[in-house]
């Protein structure tokens, strides 16, 4: 009976959203590139077809927290739905900048009636944010850069003798410090306990010192595949979807190193004062349905945040013979030595470690 009532309530909420959708527009903020394209194909175009709502895309998620904060404080909110990383979404929630979303009231249940709160991967739902995908940051290399087998582990990334050449790392302390500790022998399960100590931080920076002379730094997600393709680096950290897109859509000779992947979430939030609040809630419910999340995985290799979506993941949208299941960060073979990004650790330590990291870069 509980599941029937939840299903009835969700259907009513969706129907109400459709009723207010006439001649409306939604401004949705995301990251651009292959990721935004996957959202357009899986969410935006079907939603527009269903409701007639026009969706305006803005690729401004890199500055989402600052943008939401300034809009809310100015009382001039122009964004309706924003894609954010978990740490920033939690900050926005803590600062009262985004709406709380009652999970089982607004979100559709799984096809078998399981409430949304039980269907999303454990620990991913928040009071103010709803996850869409699980993605990872990992290493990738150009297979043409090595005569034999390329690097297979995080330790290999630090092996300049066996795998010579320039590496590219993102110009932030996050993940670089974690990988440095893993390369130095720390088990993924213990990384954040070690990194929480001054001795652990010293150890991580000392390990980064070993490859610093062979590192170039990237800032935008589109840069790593381009650096590999241009031969400027032999390996790089990257978002797994960017590398997959370069291989599957552009036939680039890249290989992913899944060992030590650091996984994280992308989530929807609705800013307080959003000009189309009810419609934004309706879109949020639609885009996080089981079927829509599975559909996104047909366009990019990010794992759906709902458990009920996994069995529905099929082939790559433009290559029917390419099975997307093994391309997911959450595929068992890829996930066995994964590390979940500890957003609470970074919320507490980011300012201090940013300052130290920037000082280390300048040395």
C-alpha positions in Angstrom: 0.0 0.0 0.0 2.9 2.3 0.8 4.4 1.8 -2.6 1.0 2.3 -4.3 0.5 5.6 -2.4 4.1 6.8 -3.3 3.5 5.9 -7.0 0.2 7.7 -7.0 1.7 10.8 -5.4 4.6 10.8 -7.9 2.2 10.5 -10.8 0.1 13.4 -9.5 3.2 15.5 -9.0 4.4 14.8 -12.6 0.9 15.5 -13.9 0.8 18.8 -12.0 4.2 19.7 -13.6 2.9 19.0 -17.0 -0.1 21.3 -16.4 2.2 24.3 -15.7 4.6 23.6 -18.5 2.8 25.4 -21.2 4.9 28.1 -22.9 7.6 27.9 -20.3 11.4 27.9 -20.4 13.9 26.3 -18.0 17.5 27.4 -17.6 19.6 24.4 -16.8 23.3 24.8 -15.8 25.8 22.0 -16.5 29.4 21.3 -17.5 29.4 21.2 -21.3 31.1 18.8 -23.6 30.1 15.1 -23.9 28.5 15.2 -20.5 26.0 18.0 -21.3 25.3 16.3 -24.6 24.3 13.1 -22.8 21.9 15.1 -20.6 20.4 16.8 -23.7 19.8 13.5 -25.4 18.5 11.6 -22.3 16.7 14.4 -20.4 16.2 17.6 -22.2 15.0 16.5 -25.6 12.5 13.9 -24.2 11.3 16.4 -21.6 10.7 19.1 -24.3 8.9 16.6 -26.4 6.7 15.5 -23.5 5.9 19.0 -22.1 6.7 21.6 -24.8 9.1 23.3 -22.3 12.1 24.9 -24.0 15.4 24.3 -22.2 18.2 26.9 -22.2 21.6 25.4 -21.5 24.4 27.2 -19.7 27.8 25.6 -19.3 28.7 27.3 -16.0 28.8 24.4 -13.5 32.5 25.1 -12.9 31.4 28.2 -11.0 28.1 26.9 -9.9 28.5 27.6 -6.1 29.7 31.1 -6.6 27.0 31.8 -9.2 24.1 30.5 -7.0 25.5 32.4 -4.0 25.7 35.7 -5.8 22.2 35.3 -7.5 20.5 34.3 -4.2 22.2 37.1 -2.2 21.2 39.7 -4.9 17.6 38.4 -5.0 18.0 37.9 -8.8 18.0 34.2 -9.5 18.1 33.3 -13.2 19.0 29.6 -13.0 16.3 26.9 -12.4 18.3 23.7 -12.1 22.0 23.3 -11.6 24.4 20.4 -11.9 26.9 20.4 -9.1 29.6 18.3 -7.5 28.7 16.9 -4.1 31.0 19.0 -2.0 29.7 22.2 -3.5 26.1 21.0 -3.3 26.5 20.3 0.4 28.0 23.7 0.9 25.1 25.3 -0.9 22.7 23.3 1.2 24.4 24.2 4.5 24.3 27.9 3.5 20.6 27.7 2.7 21.1 28.6 -1.0 19.2 25.7 -2.5 15.8 24.1 -1.9 15.1 21.0 0.1 13.5 18.2 -2.0 11.3 15.6 -0.3 12.6 12.5 -1.9 9.6 10.2 -1.9 7.1 13.1 -2.4 8.7 14.4 -5.6 10.8 11.6 -7.0 9.4 8.7 -9.0 9.6 5.3 -7.5 11.4 2.4 -9.2 9.4 0.5 -11.8 8.7 -2.2 -9.2 7.3 0.4 -6.8 10.4 0.7 -4.6 10.5 4.2 -3.1 13.1 6.5 -4.5 14.8 6.9 -1.1 15.5 3.1 -1.3 16.4 2.9 -5.0 19.2 5.5 -5.2 22.7 4.1 -4.3 23.1 4.2 -0.6 24.5 7.5 0.7 24.0 9.5 -2.5 20.8 11.3 -1.7 20.9 14.5 0.2 18.2 16.8 1.6 18.9 19.4 -1.0 20.5 17.4 -3.9 19.5 14.5 -6.1 22.2 12.5 -7.8 22.2 11.6 -11.5 25.4 9.8 -12.2 28.5 8.3 -10.6 31.6 9.3 -12.4 35.3 8.8 -11.8 38.6 10.6 -12.3 41.3 8.2 -13.3 44.4 7.9 -15.4 44.5 7.3 -19.1 47.4 6.8 -21.5 48.0 6.9 -25.2 48.8 3.4 -26.3 51.0 4.7 -29.1 53.4 6.2 -26.4 54.6 2.8 -25.3 56.1 -0.2 -27.2 54.7 -2.8 -24.8 52.1 -2.8 -22.1 51.2 0.6 -20.7 50.8 1.5 -17.1 48.3 -0.6 -15.2 48.4 0.7 -11.6 48.8 4.0 -9.7 52.3 2.9 -8.8 53.1 2.7 -12.5 52.3 6.4 -12.9 55.2 7.2 -10.6 57.6 4.9 -12.4 59.4 7.4 -14.6 62.0 4.8 -15.7 59.6 2.1 -16.9 57.1 4.6 -18.3 59.0 7.8 -19.2 57.3 10.9 -20.5 55.2 13.9 -19.3 52.1 13.3 -17.2 49.2 15.7 -16.9 47.4 16.3 -13.6 44.5 18.5 -12.7 45.7 21.7 -11.0 44.0 21.1 -7.6 45.1 19.1 -4.5 42.0 16.8 -4.6 42.8 13.3 -5.9 46.4 14.2 -6.5 47.1 13.9 -2.8 45.0 10.7 -2.5 46.8 9.1 -5.5 50.2 10.0 -4.1 49.4 8.2 -0.9 48.1 5.1 -2.8 51.3 5.2 -4.9 53.2 5.3 -1.6 51.5 2.1 -0.4 48.5 3.4 1.5 45.4 1.2 1.0 42.4 3.2 -0.5 40.3 2.5 2.6 43.0 4.2 4.8 43.7 7.2 2.5 41.6 9.8 4.2 42.7 8.8 7.7 46.3 9.2 6.7 45.6 12.5 4.8 43.9 13.9 7.8 47.3 14.1 9.6 50.1 16.5 9.1 52.5 13.5 8.6 50.2 12.1 5.9 50.0 15.4 4.1 53.8 15.7 4.2 54.0 12.2 2.8 51.7 12.9 -0.1 53.5 16.1 -1.1 56.9 14.3 -0.9 55.5 11.6 -3.2 54.3 14.3 -5.7 57.8 15.8 -5.6 59.0 12.6 -7.3 57.1 13.3 -10.5 56.7 17.1 -10.3 59.3 17.8 -13.0 57.4 15.6 -15.5 54.0 17.1 -14.9 51.9 19.7 -16.8 48.7 20.9 -15.2 45.2 21.0 -16.7 42.2 23.0 -15.5 39.3 22.2 -17.9 37.8 18.8 -18.5 38.3 19.0 -22.3 42.1 19.4 -21.9 43.3 15.9 -21.0 42.1 14.1 -24.1 43.5 16.9 -26.3 46.8 16.7 -24.5 47.0 12.9 -25.1 45.9 13.3 -28.8 48.5 16.0 -29.4 51.3 13.9 -27.9 52.1 16.6 -25.3 51.7 13.9 -22.6 51.9 10.2 -22.4 49.3 9.8 -19.6 46.9 12.1 -17.8 44.2 12.2 -15.2 40.8 12.7 -16.7 37.1 12.3 -16.2 36.3 8.8 -17.4 33.4 10.0 -19.7 35.8 12.4 -21.5 38.2 9.5 -22.3 35.4 7.2 -23.3 34.0 9.7 -25.7 37.4 10.3 -27.3 37.8 6.5 -27.8 34.2 5.6 -28.9 33.3 8.7 -30.8 36.7 9.8 -32.1 38.6 6.5 -32.3 41.5 7.8 -30.2 44.1 5.2 -29.1 43.6 5.8 -25.4 43.4 3.2 -22.6 41.9 3.8 -19.1 43.7 2.8 -15.9 40.9 1.9 -13.5 43.2 1.1 -10.6 42.7 3.7 -7.9 39.9 5.5 -9.6 38.3 8.2 -7.4 34.6 8.3 -7.8 32.2 11.1 -7.2 28.7 12.2 -8.0 27.0 14.8 -10.1 23.8 16.1 -8.6 20.9 18.4 -9.4 20.0 21.3 -7.1 17.4 24.0 -7.4 18.5 27.5 -6.2 16.2 29.2 -3.8 14.2 31.8 -5.7 14.4 29.8 -8.9 12.0 31.6 -11.4 10.3 28.4 -12.4 10.4 26.4 -9.1 7.5 24.0 -9.8 8.6 23.3 -13.3 12.2 22.7 -12.0 10.9 20.2 -9.6 9.0 18.4 -12.3 12.1 18.3 -14.5 14.2 17.0 -11.6 11.7 14.2 -11.1 11.6 13.3 -14.8 15.3 13.4 -15.4 16.0 11.1 -12.4 13.5 8.4 -13.3 14.9 4.9 -13.7 14.6 4.9 -17.5 16.1 8.4 -18.0 19.2 7.6 -16.0 19.7 4.4 -17.9 19.2 6.3 -21.1 22.0 8.8 -20.2 24.4 5.8 -19.8 23.8 5.1 -23.5 25.5 8.3 -24.3 28.4 8.5 -21.8 30.1 6.0 -19.5 28.9 7.3 -16.2 27.1 5.0 -13.9 23.4 5.7 -13.1 22.7 6.8 -9.5 19.6 4.5 -9.3 20.1 0.8 -8.6 17.0 0.0 -10.8 18.7 1.7 -13.8 21.7 -0.6 -14.0 19.9 -3.6 -15.6 18.5 -1.2 -18.3 21.9 0.1 -19.5 22.3 -1.1 -23.1 24.6 -0.3 -25.9 26.3 2.9 -27.0 23.8 5.1 -28.7 25.8 5.5 -31.9 27.5 2.1 -31.9 24.9 -0.7 -31.2 27.7 -3.3 -31.0 29.4 -1.5 -28.0 28.1 -2.7 -24.7 28.1 0.1 -22.2 27.9 -2.1 -19.1 31.7 -2.8 -18.9 32.4 0.9 -19.6 30.8 2.0 -16.3 33.0 3.0 -13.4 30.8 0.8 -11.3 31.5 -2.4 -13.4 32.9 -5.0 -11.0 36.3 -5.3 -12.7 36.7 -1.5 -12.8 35.5 -0.8 -9.2 37.5 -3.3 -7.2 40.2 -0.8 -6.1 38.1 2.4 -6.2 38.2 5.2 -3.8 35.1 7.3 -3.0 35.9 11.0 -2.8 35.3 12.1 0.8 33.5 15.4 0.2 33.2 16.1 3.9 37.0 15.8 4.3 37.5 18.3 1.5 34.8 20.6 2.9 36.7 20.8 6.1 40.3 20.9 4.7 40.0 22.4 1.2 41.1 26.0 2.0 44.2 24.9 4.0 45.3 22.3 1.4 44.6 24.6 -1.5 46.9 27.2 0.1 49.6 24.6 0.6 49.2 23.1 -2.9 49.5 26.5 -4.5 52.6 27.2 -2.5 54.1 23.8 -3.5 53.3 24.6 -7.2 55.2 27.9 -7.0 58.3 26.3 -5.5 
